[in-house]
Amino acid sequence: MSFDTIKLGLAKKIIDIKNKGIINQIKTIFDTHPEAKWFESLPDDVRASFEQGIKEADRGEGTPHEIVMIKFKKWLKK
């Protein structure tokens, strides 16, 4: 299994998690890892865009993961 496939699988699992405790544990890992500081280094408008997307997802807006995977499946075969 490729590194990118593993990352995609983890991203899907994170999106599907309903347990706040697990999310908080994952957040702690990201917050304490040196690479976690990348978000703070982004320009304000880019961070605002990410945060807006998160708010939209929290409201149930957006495209479900399954639909996105069908649409972009051709790129995953590489």
SVG drawing of the C-alpha trace seen along z (x, -y; Angstrom):
<svg xmlns="http://www.w3.org/2000/svg" viewBox="-26 -37 35 39">
<polyline fill="none" stroke="black" stroke-width="0.4" points="0.0,0.0 1.4,-3.4 2.1,-6.2 -0.5,-8.4 -3.1,-5.6 -2.5,-5.3 -2.9,-9.1 -6.1,-9.1 -7.5,-6.2 -6.6,-8.1 -8.2,-11.3 -11.5,-9.4 -11.4,-7.8 -10.9,-11.2 -13.8,-12.7 -16.1,-9.8 -15.2,-9.8 -18.2,-10.7 -16.3,-10.2 -15.0,-13.6 -12.5,-11.9 -10.7,-10.3 -10.8,-13.6 -9.2,-15.3 -6.5,-12.6 -5.7,-13.1 -5.7,-16.9 -3.2,-16.5 -0.9,-14.4 -1.0,-17.1 -0.6,-20.0 2.4,-18.5 4.2,-17.3 6.7,-19.8 5.0,-19.6 1.8,-20.9 3.0,-24.5 2.4,-24.6 -1.1,-25.9 0.0,-28.9 2.5,-29.7 -0.2,-30.1 -1.5,-33.5 -4.5,-34.8 -6.8,-34.5 -5.8,-30.9 -6.4,-29.9 -9.8,-31.7 -10.7,-29.6 -9.8,-26.4 -11.8,-27.4 -14.8,-28.4 -14.7,-24.9 -14.6,-23.3 -17.6,-25.3 -19.5,-24.3 -18.6,-20.7 -19.8,-20.9 -23.2,-22.2 -23.4,-19.2 -22.7,-21.3 -20.4,-20.1 -19.9,-16.9 -19.9,-13.5 -16.6,-11.6 -18.1,-8.8 -19.2,-11.1 -15.8,-12.8 -14.1,-9.4 -16.3,-8.3 -15.6,-11.6 -11.8,-11.5 -11.3,-7.7 -9.3,-8.0 -6.5,-9.8 -6.3,-7.3 -5.4,-4.5 -2.0,-6.1"/>
</svg>
